[in-house]
């Protein structure tokens, strides 16, 4: 029998990250390893304690999960090998016998509160919201009497002996969270034709138009960007790097050419992985930017250099 895979995740048991892990096709072979934070989960992979880690990357409501992005950008290199998207719905979890009138404090992960802010303002206008390391940690603290209620998945209630006082809590119907699976660096996953590539890149000297020059590396080669976000480097005020998701795979000529241009003309380019898109959406390939057209252009150049026009 194959040895179980060890996957780190933001714990304790009962988080949405664990739910994402359990949705993986290989979940039956996975031993989940709960960690206290995203950096701790990634360090478990870096040290070899775990084979991979699952982490939230982006919320359709709140945007980037900055702890994940910054750890991928600044920590010892890791590589994204898969993404998955999970529908997110919250429940208000309480100790048995608690009613809404008895809820004075509500705890959750910081990303959860903005997704439920209007509901809280309507149903619990005087409640005090508290931050927890994860939604499941908030539930555990409710069990232990630290807080009155937690915003977490309804599936978390049974783990901590809590009751669901209200379910289906959200300000935005259909909210989703994107998760990534990361491993130690290695050969990228094979291209599928329905792929995404993630990178981080910095400014070399912050001259006028430098961001435009970065974007032109993609535009000139027909590479569509799914997302670009600036994040502080931590070095000084006004120092930023960019996290970029783009359509295509490192094996695609247009993507490879764009990254070569970035490597020449920008600073601190870090390849974070090429991997199948969760939405299975095909990339837009503009005329002149297919692999065949790049190959034809190279053949033409070789012929010209060889005097065979």
C-alpha positions in Angstrom: 0.0 0.0 0.0 1.4 3.5 -0.9 2.6 5.5 2.0 0.1 8.3 3.0 0.9 11.8 1.8 1.3 14.4 4.5 -0.4 17.7 3.7 -0.1 20.7 6.0 -3.1 23.1 6.4 -4.2 26.0 8.5 -5.8 24.4 11.6 -7.1 23.2 13.8 -9.5 20.6 12.3 -12.6 22.1 10.9 -11.3 25.0 8.8 -12.3 25.7 5.2 -8.7 24.9 4.3 -9.1 21.4 5.6 -12.4 21.1 3.6 -10.4 22.1 0.5 -7.8 19.5 1.3 -10.5 16.8 1.7 -11.9 17.8 -1.7 -8.7 16.7 -3.5 -9.0 13.5 -5.6 -6.2 11.9 -3.6 -7.8 12.9 -0.3 -8.1 9.2 0.8 -4.3 8.9 0.7 -3.7 12.2 2.6 -2.8 12.6 6.2 -3.8 16.2 7.1 -1.3 18.0 9.4 -3.0 21.0 11.1 -0.7 24.0 11.6 -1.1 27.3 13.5 -0.6 29.6 10.5 0.1 29.6 6.8 3.8 30.3 7.3 4.0 27.3 9.7 2.2 25.1 7.1 4.7 26.2 4.4 7.7 25.7 6.7 6.5 22.1 7.3 6.8 21.6 3.5 10.2 23.3 3.3 11.6 21.2 6.1 10.4 17.9 4.5 8.0 17.2 7.4 5.1 17.4 4.9 4.8 16.6 1.2 2.6 19.6 0.4 0.5 22.3 1.9 -2.9 23.7 1.1 -3.5 27.4 1.7 -6.2 30.0 0.9 -4.9 32.4 -1.8 -7.9 34.6 -2.7 -11.4 35.4 -1.6 -14.0 36.5 -4.2 -15.2 39.0 -1.6 -12.1 40.2 0.3 -9.5 39.7 -2.3 -5.9 38.4 -1.6 -5.0 36.4 1.4 -1.9 38.3 2.0 -0.3 35.8 4.4 -0.1 33.3 1.6 1.1 35.7 -1.1 3.8 37.2 1.1 5.0 33.8 2.2 5.3 32.6 -1.4 7.1 35.8 -2.4 9.5 36.2 0.4 10.1 32.8 2.1 12.3 30.0 0.9 10.9 29.1 -2.6 7.9 26.8 -3.0 5.9 25.9 -6.1 2.2 25.9 -6.7 1.1 22.7 -8.4 -2.7 22.9 -8.2 -5.5 25.3 -7.5 -9.1 24.6 -6.4 -12.1 26.8 -5.7 -14.5 26.2 -2.8 -17.9 27.7 -2.3 -17.9 29.4 1.1 -20.9 29.8 3.4 -20.7 30.7 7.1 -22.7 29.6 10.1 -22.9 31.2 13.6 -21.7 28.5 16.0 -22.5 28.7 19.7 -22.5 26.6 22.9 -25.7 24.6 23.4 -28.5 26.8 24.8 -27.2 30.1 23.6 -29.6 32.4 21.8 -28.9 35.6 19.7 -29.6 37.7 22.8 -26.7 35.9 24.5 -24.2 36.6 21.8 -22.0 39.6 22.7 -18.8 38.5 21.1 -18.2 36.8 17.7 -14.8 35.5 16.6 -13.5 34.5 13.1 -10.6 34.6 10.8 -10.1 38.2 9.5 -11.2 37.2 6.0 -14.6 36.0 7.3 -15.9 39.1 8.9 -16.1 41.2 5.7 -18.1 38.5 4.1 -20.7 38.7 6.9 -20.5 42.3 7.9 -24.0 43.3 6.8 -25.6 40.3 8.4 -23.8 41.0 11.7 -24.9 44.6 11.6 -28.5 43.6 11.0 -28.8 40.7 13.3 -26.2 41.5 16.0 -25.7 45.3 15.8 -24.0 45.5 19.2 -21.8 42.5 19.0 -18.0 42.8 19.4 -16.0 41.1 16.6 -12.7 39.4 17.6 -10.0 38.1 15.4 -8.9 34.4 15.5 -6.1 32.6 13.7 -8.7 30.5 11.8 -12.4 30.0 11.9 -12.0 26.6 13.5 -9.8 28.2 16.2 -12.6 30.6 16.8 -15.0 27.7 17.2 -12.6 26.0 19.7 -12.4 29.2 21.7 -16.2 29.4 21.8 -16.2 25.8 23.2 -13.7 26.9 25.8 -15.8 29.9 26.8 -13.6 32.6 25.5 -16.1 34.0 23.0 -19.9 33.6 22.7 -20.0 32.7 19.0 -17.9 31.9 16.0 -18.3 32.4 12.2 -17.2 29.1 10.7 -18.5 26.4 8.4 -21.5 24.5 9.7 -19.5 21.3 9.5 -17.2 22.6 12.2 -19.9 22.6 14.9 -19.9 18.9 15.6 -16.1 18.8 16.1 -16.3 21.2 19.0 -19.7 20.3 20.6 -21.3 23.5 19.3 -24.7 24.2 17.8 -25.6 26.1 14.6 -27.6 29.1 15.7 -27.8 30.5 12.1 -26.7 29.1 8.8 -26.2 30.4 5.3 -24.7 33.6 6.5 -23.2 35.8 3.8 -23.4 39.3 2.3 -22.6 38.0 -1.1 -24.3 35.0 -2.6 -22.0 32.5 -4.3 -18.8 33.7 -2.4 -15.8 31.5 -3.3 -12.3 31.1 -2.0 -9.4 30.0 -4.2 -6.9 27.6 -2.6 -3.5 26.4 -3.8 -1.5 23.3 -3.2 2.2 24.0 -2.8 5.2 21.7 -2.8 9.0 22.0 -2.7 10.4 23.3 -6.1 10.7 20.9 -8.9 9.6 20.4 -12.5 6.3 22.2 -13.2 3.2 20.1 -13.8 2.7 19.2 -17.5 0.8 21.6 -19.6 -2.9 20.9 -20.2 -3.8 23.8 -22.5 -6.0 25.2 -19.7 -3.3 26.5 -17.4 -2.3 29.4 -15.2 1.1 30.7 -14.2 1.9 32.7 -11.0 5.0 34.9 -10.5 6.2 37.8 -8.4 8.3 40.5 -9.8 9.8 43.8 -8.5 10.8 47.1 -9.9 14.5 47.6 -10.7 14.9 51.3 -10.0 11.3 52.6 -10.0 11.8 55.0 -12.9 8.7 56.5 -14.7 6.9 54.0 -16.8 8.6 50.9 -15.2 5.3 49.2 -14.4 4.1 49.9 -17.9 7.3 48.2 -19.2 6.6 45.1 -17.1 3.0 45.0 -18.5 4.3 45.4 -22.1 6.4 42.2 -21.7 3.0 40.4 -21.6 1.0 42.6 -24.0 3.5 42.4 -26.8 3.4 38.6 -26.6 -0.3 38.2 -26.3 -0.3 37.0 -22.6 -3.5 37.8 -20.8 -3.2 38.6 -17.1 -5.8 37.1 -14.7 -4.7 39.3 -11.8 -2.0 41.7 -10.7 -1.6 43.0 -7.2 1.0 45.2 -5.5 2.4 44.2 -2.1 5.0 46.1 0.1 8.4 44.6 0.2 8.9 45.5 3.8 12.1 47.3 3.0 10.8 50.9 3.1 7.8 53.0 2.4 7.0 53.0 -1.3 8.8 49.8 -2.0 6.5 47.3 -3.7 6.6 44.0 -5.6 3.8 42.7 -7.9 2.1 39.3 -7.6 0.8 38.3 -11.1 -1.4 35.4 -12.3 -1.4 35.0 -16.0 -3.0 32.7 -18.6 -0.9 29.9 -20.0 2.0 27.6 -19.0 5.7 28.0 -18.8 5.9 25.5 -21.7 4.0 28.0 -23.9 6.3 30.0 -26.1 4.4 33.3 -25.4 4.7 32.8 -21.7 8.4 31.8 -21.8 9.3 34.8 -24.0 7.5 37.1 -21.6 9.3 35.7 -18.6 12.6 36.0 -20.3 11.9 39.6 -21.0 10.9 40.2 -17.4 14.1 38.5 -16.2 16.2 40.8 -18.3 14.4 44.0 -17.5 13.0 43.8 -13.9 14.1 42.7 -10.5 13.6 39.7 -8.3 11.5 37.6 -10.7 10.2 34.5 -8.9 8.4 31.7 -10.7 5.7 30.3 -8.4 4.4 27.6 -10.7 2.4 26.7 -13.8 -0.7 24.6 -13.0 -4.2 23.6 -14.3 -6.8 26.3 -13.9 -9.7 25.4 -11.6 -12.2 27.0 -13.9 -10.9 25.0 -16.9 -11.1 28.2 -19.0 -9.1 28.2 -22.2 -6.7 31.0 -22.8 -7.1 33.7 -25.4 -4.4 33.2 -28.0 -4.0 36.3 -30.2 -3.0 36.0 -33.8 0.8 35.8 -34.0 1.3 34.4 -30.5 0.7 30.6 -30.9 3.6 28.2 -30.4 3.5 27.4 -34.1 3.9 31.1 -35.0 6.8 31.5 -32.6 8.5 28.5 -34.2 7.9 29.8 -37.7 9.5 33.1 -36.7 12.5 31.4 -35.3 12.8 29.3 -38.5 12.7 32.5 -40.6 15.4 34.1 -38.5 17.6 31.1 -38.8 17.2 31.1 -42.5 18.0 34.8 -42.7 21.1 34.3 -40.6 22.2 31.5 -42.8 21.8 33.5 -45.9 18.8 31.4 -47.1 16.1 34.0 -47.4 
